[in-house]
Amino acid sequence: EPTKELPESKGDWQKIRCELVTPLHGGGVVARESDEKLPVRVTAIRGQLRFWWRFLAHQKWNLSGKRLREAEFRLWGGIGEEAAASLVFLRVQVQNKLQEASLSDYAKGLNDPLGYVLFTARKTKTGLPEMKLGKEGLRWMVQWCLSEKANETDKQQVLETLRWWVTLGGLGGRTRRGCGVFMAEGVEPVSTDEMCELGCKILFSGSDKKVKDAWIDAITEWKETRRKHKAEFRQLLGRNDEHSRHLATIFSRPVYESGQWHGMVIMLPNSSPEVKQILEKTK
């Protein structure tokens, strides 16, 4: 059930209908589990929206330092000079049951492209069981509205933030590698031209395909890039790079544009200089 409408909200609740098109990797309250009862959490969406708002604040709205922090706390809530409530209200209504899936549903082995993505779901020698994935097909509705204290600039920023989340974000973990990707009705995806205008670099863009084929294309390309620059990456990341901040700004995933899915590898402009140096050799 959706939460009750908040009395201080401004105008009608806007609705975005969403459908999961690649499996959900974790994302529940318990580590390594998708939550069947609460697969889509408002706190997780809010966290993603804050990430994309911050990215846009840096790259598009020329905010930095104290000005950025103050603007972020004002819009999204937080503790700055004083505690502030968010001006953006969110609620979620899940419309069908999340089905479980296994690693073997997507890859025969860890050398398969999707096995490479989902290797963190495998059973480990240290005793961790195989992670249950959430199967694509989950449908939910995100509803949002603004506080009466919000202005037109706030509204435009939230709309733009939603577009980037819908295009390059997702649900759960490993969204930068294509897990938790979803379609959203009524939100215009960000085009690759717009990405490039903000300084993103498209390292690879595959031909028009179904979402799974596009995902495999993107991961195959990223896997090959990692192999090609293995020595440089090892020097930069060390051997255990699963949680490396250096790769948090590289996206290899299916991206929806002009009515088609494309496998893409995208480097955000806030990538580290070391990673840029390696990847700018890539054609």
Residue pairs with C-beta under 8 A, 6 or more apart in sequence:
1 93
2 91
2 92
2 93
2 143
3 91
5 13
6 89
8 147
8 148
9 89
9 145
9 146
9 147
9 148
10 145
10 146
10 147
10 148
10 150
11 145
11 146
12 145
13 89
13 91
13 143
13 144
13 145
14 143
14 144
14 145
15 141
15 142
15 143
15 186
16 141
16 142
16 143
16 144
16 162
16 166
16 184
16 185
16 186
16 187
17 139
17 141
17 184
17 185
17 186
18 139
18 140
18 141
18 142
18 182
18 183
18 184
18 185
19 137
19 138
19 139
19 182
19 183
20 134
20 135
20 136
20 137
20 138
20 139
20 171
20 180
20 181
20 182
21 136
21 181
21 182
21 183
21 211
21 254
22 136
22 170
22 178
22 179
22 180
22 181
22 211
22 212
22 215
22 254
23 101
23 105
23 106
23 118
23 133
23 134
23 135
23 136
23 179
23 180
24 34
24 39
24 98
24 133
24 134
24 135
24 138
24 171
24 172
24 179
24 180
25 34
25 118
25 120
25 121
25 131
25 133
25 134
25 172
25 173
25 174
25 179
25 180
26 32
26 33
26 34
26 131
26 172
26 173
27 34
27 35
27 39
27 41
27 44
27 134
27 171
27 172
27 173
27 180
28 34
28 35
28 38
28 39
29 35
29 38
29 41
32 121
32 128
32 129
32 131
33 131
33 132
34 98
34 100
34 132
34 133
34 134
34 172
35 41
35 98
36 97
36 98
36 100
38 94
39 94
39 98
39 134
39 138
39 140
39 171
40 92
40 94
40 138
40 140
40 142
40 171
41 92
42 90
42 91
42 92
44 171
44 172
45 90
45 92
45 142
45 165
45 171
46 76
46 86
46 88
46 90
48 165
48 169
48 170
48 175
49 76
49 88
49 158
49 161
49 162
49 165
50 72
50 76
51 169
52 161
52 164
52 165
52 168
52 169
53 72
53 75
53 76
53 157
53 158
53 161
54 68
54 72
55 164
55 268
55 270
56 157
56 160
56 161
56 164
56 198
57 63
57 64
57 68
57 71
57 72
58 64
58 68
58 270
59 198
59 199
59 269
59 270
60 160
60 198
61 157
63 71
69 80
70 80
70 81
72 78
73 79
73 80
73 84
74 84
74 87
75 86
75 87
75 88
75 150
75 154
75 157
75 158
76 86
76 87
76 88
77 84
77 85
77 86
77 87
78 84
85 147
86 147
87 146
87 147
87 149
87 150
87 154
88 144
88 146
88 147
88 150
88 158
89 144
89 145
89 146
89 147
90 142
90 143
90 144
91 142
91 143
91 144
92 140
92 141
92 142
92 143
93 140
93 141
93 143
94 138
94 139
94 140
95 139
95 140
95 141
96 137
96 138
96 139
98 134
98 135
98 138
99 134
99 135
99 137
99 138
100 132
100 133
100 134
100 135
101 132
101 133
101 134
101 135
102 130
102 132
102 133
103 115
103 118
103 121
103 122
103 130
103 131
103 133
105 133
105 135
106 112
106 114
106 115
106 118
106 133
107 113
107 114
107 115
107 116
107 118
108 115
109 115
110 116
110 119
110 122
113 215
113 216
113 219
113 220
113 223
114 215
114 216
114 219
116 219
116 223
117 174
117 177
117 178
117 179
117 215
117 219
118 133
118 174
118 179
120 131
120 173
120 174
120 242
121 130
121 131
121 133
122 130
122 131
123 129
123 130
134 172
142 184
144 158
144 162
146 154
146 155
146 158
162 187
163 187
163 188
163 189
163 190
164 190
166 182
166 184
166 187
166 189
167 189
167 190
167 255
167 256
168 190
168 251
168 253
168 255
168 266
169 175
170 179
170 180
170 181
170 182
171 180
171 182
172 179
172 180
173 179
173 180
174 180
175 181
175 253
176 247
176 248
176 250
176 251
176 252
176 253
177 219
177 222
177 252
177 253
178 215
178 218
178 219
178 252
178 253
178 254
181 211
181 215
181 253
181 254
183 256
189 255
189 256
189 257
191 257
191 258
192 202
192 205
192 255
192 257
192 264
195 202
195 266
196 202
198 269
199 268
199 269
200 266
200 267
200 268
200 269
201 266
201 267
201 269
201 279
201 280
202 264
202 265
202 266
203 221
203 225
203 265
203 266
203 267
203 279
203 282
204 217
204 218
204 221
204 222
204 252
204 263
204 264
204 265
204 282
205 262
205 263
205 264
206 214
206 217
206 218
206 221
206 262
206 263
206 264
207 217
207 262
208 260
208 261
208 262
209 217
209 260
209 261
209 262
209 263
210 261
211 254
211 261
213 261
213 263
214 254
214 255
214 261
214 262
214 263
215 253
215 254
215 263
216 263
217 263
218 252
218 253
218 254
218 263
218 264
218 265
219 252
219 263
220 263
221 252
221 263
221 265
222 250
222 252
222 265
225 265
225 279
225 282
226 233
228 282
229 278
229 279
229 281
229 282
232 278
233 241
233 278
236 246
236 274
236 275
236 278
237 244
237 246
237 247
241 247
245 272
246 271
246 272
246 274
246 275
247 275
249 267
249 268
249 270
249 271
249 272
249 275
250 265
250 266
250 267
250 268
250 271
250 275
250 279
251 264
251 265
251 266
251 267
251 268
252 263
252 264
252 265
252 266
253 263
253 264
254 261
254 262
254 263
254 264
255 261
255 262
255 263
255 264
255 266
256 262
267 275
267 276
267 279
271 279
